[in-house]
Amino acid sequence: MKNLELGQIQEIVECMYPVEYKPDSMIIKEGDIGSLVYVIEEGTVEVTKSGTKLCTMGPGKVFGELAILYNCTRTASVKAQTKCKLWAIDRQSFQSIMMRSGIRRQKEYTDFLKSVPKLKDLPEEILNQVADNLDECHYTNGEYIIRQGARGDTFYIIAKGQVKVTKKDKKTSEEAVLRTLQKGDFFGERALQNEEVRTANIVADNKDGVDCLCLDRDSYTQLISSLGEVSLRQYEDEKKDRLADIPEDILSLRLHDFCVISTIGIGGFGRVDLVQVKNDPTKRTYALKQLKKHHIVETRQQEHIMNEKNIMIETKCPFITRGSFDDSMTRFYTACVLDAFVYLHGRGIVYRDLKPENVLLDVTGYVKLVDFGFAKKIGHGRKTWTFCGTPEYVSPEIILNKGHDLSTDLWSLGVFMFELLTGNPPFNGSDPMRIYNMILKGIDAIDFPRKITKNGNYLIKKLCSNMTSSSSSLTFIYDTFQVKSNVDTSNFDEYPDDDDIPPDDVTGWDKDF
């Protein structure tokens, strides 16, 4: 809650409603699916896990936080010790507030940027990205915003009030007023562009104070200073055909045409089998994903499943499809994933599920990106608010429900690099809430092992920051993993058969699948 803006907190408070529990009443039961988060106003509650007491909580404490982030089972039980008065809010209301406030904030900032003469002609995508990275700062009348001779780290746009620009006379040490700047004017860019110290003072000059929209050095450098070089990479085949071609013989295949070789993965919604076409002289193999429709409907994941299918049809890229690695292997695998991201992002598709389990190795040693269950086409300069992804890999903006864009994939790329080099992600643990708190503290709070080189350290920290961009080298010597044939599953874990027959689903949500 401490990361919320005042306006968001006010809206959340207005949507909360009171609930009361008698002593010994069960408020939350471990294993149940929940959608409410609670704040204690009066009374005390006891928290237990698997019958073991964890703690007691009183007024002002919050519990059930994971439920407002995503659809999950309760990880502990909470029982009222005394008569309790609580305030509750459900996940849908909370996420609606976060989405509305995020859209409203972005629109206000974007509209304001369009009113700035020297910025109004920037591409809509760039304006949206600038708006996403702006921080609002208030300065009282007479307060120094910039001091002459100081190092410059911030670019400012005046949103309200005016400032005066002053410069100290070397002989008299008196400050002379050079000019005033009004709403819509900006300052501070010269020190960022040329690595110079500030050449003048900027002082708030308005009785009600001055509001500025601020952009840090990294964001300014990537979004504004190099606009002449900004371009979206295009693939030659995109202009010719927006849909990937599907061979006719593949379209004609049915389930009974396949035989199962082995199960190569199990997830929260189903399993993936390695299958081969019966009596096929080419002995082609495919990954066949099986999902329980009843569970999909129960957890309201129909849209995600349809997105996965549609994006898999639309994309056609050669790079889409434990232990630690050395630098050269990590560079190569990261470059393959990065190339897949460049392709997806060029089409306005955010992937949102990068992790080693979703990066498969083909017979030639290249990696294939698989599992598009969380992928979504959002366009360029746009945001989405769905909470999804693997806890260790989600970016701060997903956790905070601030809305996220294509750059969330680059955060996960930094986490992916760290795990390849060390064998574990930087934000790791058994408790999702603990992992999320670690992520919010940032990558700088993580101790990097000595085996990560200076360059690797720098790149990972750049990727796991608010503004991310990276390029990667394709240097690699491949001699570690060997795939003997297209039915060799020796590098996969073994999984038990699933003989459980799920109940039928006749809602028809997948009639056009």
N, C-alpha and C positions, 0 to 999 in steps of 0.2 A: 504493500500500500504506500510505502514511503516514496516510491518512484512515480506516483500519480500526481497530476497537476491539480491545483485547487478546484478548478471548474469540474474536473472529472470526479473528485471526491464529493463535491456538492451534489452532483447528479446521482452518484451511487447511494448517498445517504437518503436522497428523496425516494429512491426505488426500494430501499430496504423496508422490511415489515417485521413487527415483533412476534415472537413465538415464546411460549412459556412451557416449562417442563417441571413435573413434580419430582421429589427426591427418588432416586433409583430408577428413573426413566431412562431408556436407551435412546440417545439422540442420533448416534451414528453407529452402525454395526459393521465390523470388519468384513470385507468381501462383498458388501452390497454396492451397487452402482449408485453414485450420488451426483447431484447437480447443484447443491447448496453450500454456501460458505457462511459461517456464523461468527458473530461478534458478541462476546459476553458483556451484558450490562450489569446484571446482578447474579450472585450465586457462584458456586464452584462446580467444576466437572472433573471426572477422572478419565485419563487416557490409558487404554490397555492395548497390547498387541499379543496375540496368541495366548491370552490369559495372564500375561505378565504386565504389571503396572509400570507405565512409563513416566507419568507425571500428573500433577494436579494443576488446573488452570483456573484463574479467577477473572474479575472484571477487567475489561480492556483487552483481553486476549482474543486472538482469532484462530479458528480451526476449520479444517475442511477446504484449505486453499486450493488444492489440486483440482477440485471439482469445477472451479470456475475457469480453469485453463483448458481442460479437455475431458472427454468422457472416459472415466476410469473407475475402477473399483476402490472402495475405501481401504486404506492400508492399516487402519487401527479402529478400535471401538472407543466411543465417547459416551459416558454415562453421567447423569446429573447426580451429584452428591447431596446437594441441597436444592431448594426451590430455585429455579433459574429463569431469568428473563434474558432472551437472546434476540439479536437482530439478524435477519437472514436476507440473502439475495441469491437469485439463481444464475446459472451460467449464461443463459441466453440474454438476460437483461444486462448483465455485466459486460458481455462481449459487444452487445448493441451499443452501449454507452461508449466503450472504447473505440468502436468503429466510427460512430457518429462524430465524436470529438476529434478523432484523427483526420477524418475527411474534412471537417469544418476548419480545423487548424491549417491543413494543407491548402485549402481553397483560399482562406484569408491571406496567407503568406504569398501564394502564387499570384493572386489578384493584385496584391501590393507591389510585388516585383514587376508586374506588367505596367505599373504606373511610374516606375523609375525609368526615365528616358533612355539611359545607356544600357538598360537591361531588358527592356520590353521586347526587343526583337530576337532575344535568345529562343532557341527551340523549346517547345512546350515540355519536352522530356527533361531538358536541362533545368528549366525553371522549377519543375516538380521536384527534382533531386536537390536543388538548392534549398527549396522550401522545407524539405524533409530534414535538412541538416542545420537549419537556423535555430539559434537560441535567443530568447528575448531577455534583454538586460535593462534594468531601470537605474538611472543616475539622478541624484538630487541636484538642485540648482547650485552651481559653483563647483561641483565635483569634477575632478580631472578624469577623463575617459582615457586619454593618452598623454603621456609625459614625454617631453622632448628629450632625446638621447636614450630612451628605453628601447629594448629589443621588441620588434613587432611580431606578434603571433596571431593577430585577429583582424578580420575585415569587418567593417561596420556599415550598416545602412540605417539612416535615421527614420524611425517609424512615427515618432511623435515629438514635437518641440523643436528646438534649434540649439546649435552649439556654436561657440566662437573658436576660431583658430588663432592661437597666439604664439609668439616666438620671443624668446629671451634675447635681449640685446647684450652682446658679449662685454661691452664697455660699461654700461650702466646697470646691468643685471635686471633691468625692468622688462616686463612683458608688453609687447606691442600687439594690438589686435590687427590681424591681417585681413580677416573676412569672417562672415558668418555662413553657416550651412543650415539648410532647412530640411523639412520632411521630404524624403525621396533622394536626398544627396547621400553620397557614401564617401568613406575615407578609410585610410589604413592599407590600401592595396599596394602602394609603392614599396613599403618596407617588406611586404611579403614577396613581391616580384624580384626585388634586387638584393634581398638579405641585408637591407640597410637598417640602421637604427632610426627611430622616429625623428623627423626633422622639425616637428612643431608640437605644441600642446593642443589638445582638443578638450574644451571645457564646456560642461552643460550650462546652457544659458536660457533657462525657462523656469519661471516660479513654481510650476507644477512638476518640474523634473523633465527628463528626456528618456524616451524609450528607443532602444536600438536593437536591430536584428543583427546577430553576430555569427560569423562563419570562421571556423578555425583554419589554421594554415593548410592542413592536409586537404580539407574539403575545398578550400579556395583554389589550391593548386590543381586539383583534379577536375573541378567543375567549371571554373571561370578562367583561370590564367592561360589554359591551353585550348581554348575553344576553337582556335583555327585548326587544331589537329583532331577534333572530335569527329568521329565517323563510326558508323556501325559496320562491322565486317559482314560482307555478303558472300554467300556461296553461289557459284555459277548456276547450280541447278534450281535455286529458289525461284528465280524469275520465270523459269520455264514451267515449273510444276510445283504447286504448293503441297501436293500430297505425294507421299512415297508410293511407288508402284508396288503392287502386291501380285506375285506370279499367280496365274490362273490355277496351276496345279495345287498351290497352297490353299486357295479359296475353296477348292472342291473337297478338301480333307474333312473327315468327321472323327469323332472320338474313337470309334471302333477301328479306325485305320492306324492307331498308334499302339505300341506296346511299351510298358513302363520298364525302364532300365534300373532306376534307383531314385529315391527321394534325395534331393540336394538342398532342401531348405524348408524350414517351418517358421511361420510368422503368426501374428495375432489373429489373422483372418483366414488362414488356410495353409497350404503347403505347395511346394514347387517340385515337380518330378521331371527327371530327364527322360524323354521319350524318343522313340525312333519309329519312323514310318515302316509299317509291315511290308515286306517284299519289295522294298525300295533298293534298286541296284546301287544307288549313290550312297546308301546308308546314312542319310541325313538325320541329324538329331535336333531336338528342340526342347526348350524349357516350357513345361505345361503348368500353368498356375491353376490351382483348384481353390475355390472360395465357397463358404457356406452362406447361401443366400439369406437364410433365416437370421444368421448372426449379423449380416450386413444391414438388413432392415432394422433389426433390434437396436443397433448402434448408429443408425442413420448415416451410413457411409455410401449410400447409393450414388451420390454425385461424384465422390472420389473414384469409385470404380468406373463410372462412365468416362470421367476425365482421363483415367489411366488408359483405357481402351482407345479413346479418340487421339490422344497424344502419341501413343505407340504407332497408330496408323499414319499419323501426319509426319512423323520424324523419320529421317533416313540419314544416318551418320555412322561412319566406321568406328566411332568411339563410344556408341551407345549400345547397347545391348541389354595364421596369426603369428606371433613372433614379430621381430622388427626387421626393417630393411636398411641397407646402407644408403648413402647419399645418391649414388647413381641410379639405383632401383627406384628410390622415392621420387627422384626427378622425373623419371620416365613415366611412372604410373600417374603422378600428378599432372604431367603434361597431357596424357591421354584423357584424363578426366576434364582438364581445363579445356581441351579442344571440344569435348562433348558439350561443356557448358557454353562455350562461345557459339556453337551451333544452336543450342536450345534458346539461349538468350537473344540471339539474332532473330528468332521467331517469337520473342516475347513470352517464352515458357520458363517458369521457375520450377526447379526439380524438387528440392526440399527433403530429400531422403538419402543424401550421400552418407555412406558408411562402408567399411570393408566388405560386409556381406552382400552389398549391391554392386560390387565391382568384380566381375568375373574375368577369368583369363581364357583366351582362345588358344588354339593349337599352335599359333605362331608367336605367342608370348605377349600380344597386345591385350589391353583390357577392354571390356565391354560394360557399359553402364546399363543396369537392368532395374526392374521394379519401378514403374511410374505411378504407383498408387497415390502419391502425394503431389504429383506434378500438376501444374495448372497454367493455363494460358491467360496471362494478365496484361500483356502488352508492355510497351516501354513507358517509363515514367509513371506507372500506375502501382497501386498497392493492393494487397489482400490481407484479410484479418484472420484466416483460419489457423487455429493452433494445431500444428502437426509436426511430425518429425521424431527422430530418436532423441531422448533427453540429453545425451552427451553432446549432440551435434546441433541443437537448436540455437539460434542467435538471440541476443538480448531483446531485440524488437519483437520477436515472436512471444517470448515469455511475458513481456510487458504489455502485450496486446496493443502496440502502437501502430500496427500495420507494417508489413514488410514487402520488399520488392525483390528484383532479381539478385541484388547484392547479398541476400541471405545465403545464397549458394556459395559465395566466396568465403563467408565466415566458416561454413562447414568444410570448405577446401583446406583452410588453415588447420582445423581440428583433424582432418584426414591426414595431412602431412605429419602432424605431431604423432598420431597413432602409428603411422607407417614407420617412423623413425624410432619409436620407443616401445611399441607393443600395446600401449594404452592411450586413450584420449586424455587431454589435459584436464578436462572436467569429468571426474569419474567418481562413482559411488553406487551404493545399492538403493539409496533413498532419492527419488526424483526431485523432491523439494530441496534437498541439500545440493544436488547438482545444479539446479536452477539458481540458487543463491551464489554458488561458485562462479557461474557464468556471468551473473550481474556484477560481481566484483571485478571481472575482466581478466584478460590474458596476462596482464602485468603482475597479477598476484600469484601466478604459477611459477614454481621453480623449474627451470629448464635443465634437463640432464646434460652433463658435459659432452655427451656424444653428439648432441645437436650442434652443428657448426654455427659460427657467427652469422653467416649468410642465411642458413636455415632458420635461426632464431629471428632474424630481422624480417624475413618473408612471412613467417607464421604470425608474428605480431602485427604486421601490416594487414594481413588478410583478416585476422580476428580483431579488427577495429571498426569504428563506426562507418568509415569510408574505406572501401576495399577495391583494389585493382591489382592485377599481377600479370606477369608474363612468365613463361617457363621454358626451360631448355629441354631439348629432346635427346640428351645424352644418356646412353644406357648400355650396359653390357649384360646380355641375358644368358644366364647359365644355371639358374637355381631351380626354377620350377619346370618340370617336364610333363606334358600331357601326352600319354602314349597313343590315344585314339580319341575319336569323338564320343565314345561311350565310357571313357576312363573317369571314374568318380572318386578316385583314391585320395584326392585332395579335399574332399568334402567330409563333413561329419556324418555319422550314421544316425538315422532317425527311425523310430518304430512305425509300423503300419498304423493307419487310422481306419478302423473298422466301424466307427461310430456313424450311423446314418442320421443326418440332421432332418428336422421336420421340413415338409414341403413349404415353399413360399409361392403364393399365387397372386401376389399384389400386382404383378405385371410391370414393375419398374424397369426391368431389363428387356422388354419386348423388342427394342431396337438395338440391342447389344451386338 
